[in-house]
Each structure stands twice: as structure tokens, then as C-alpha cells.
């Protein structure tokens, strides 16, 4: 029987930026847990509409977009 996986808090719909002056992205849903315990989260790049996967630990480090 598979163990239950607890999904961490993800700031869904938050608009963040890659560093203080980087492109903006919208935080989406958690996708899967990685072997190191971090999570991959779907993000949407605001300028292009492109979807990508990004580590949750990096999302928490990135600033809110201005």
C-alpha cells in the first residue's frame, strides 16, 4: 500500500518574479515531489503564457512581483 503524501502549502495564483528584476510568473498547482523532498510546481510565465515547472523552494525565495 502506498504511503500518503502530504502536499505542502503552495501560494497558488501569487505573482512572483525571478529575482528582483526578472520576468514575472504566476504560481500554479503542485505537480510532484522530488527525491530530495522539494516539490515541482507548475508556473505560468506572464509575458509569454508559457507553462513551466519550477521548484517550490525557489518560489519561496523569489519576491512578490511589483
Order of alpha helices (4+ residues) and beta strands (2+ residues): beta-beta-beta-beta-alpha
